[in-house]
Amino acid sequence: MSTTLDRLHRGQTATVTALELEGAERRRLMDMGLLVGTTVSVDRVSPLGDPAAYRVRDGLLVLRSGQAHRVHVDLHEEEPT
């Protein structure tokens, strides 16, 4: 299912499909490992919902909802328990 990073809930995992960012902001996130094809999971969300921390590769990346809304992802299907 295709969505944006800001719509994921804690514990959900997705794969980045597109970055709708430009210039220095795009380069900064790409330098931190947020690339098309990268797996991202929601690690923490602040009490008011903004910002949120995402697990990207071996690091933790904190984004505001405005930035996360411009990162398109494909949600991984949850495995039945």
ABEGO torsion letter per residue (X at the ends): XBBBAAABBBGBBBBBABBABBEAAAAAAAAAGBBBGBBBBBABBBAAGOBBBBBBEABBBBBBAAAAAABBBBBBBBBBX
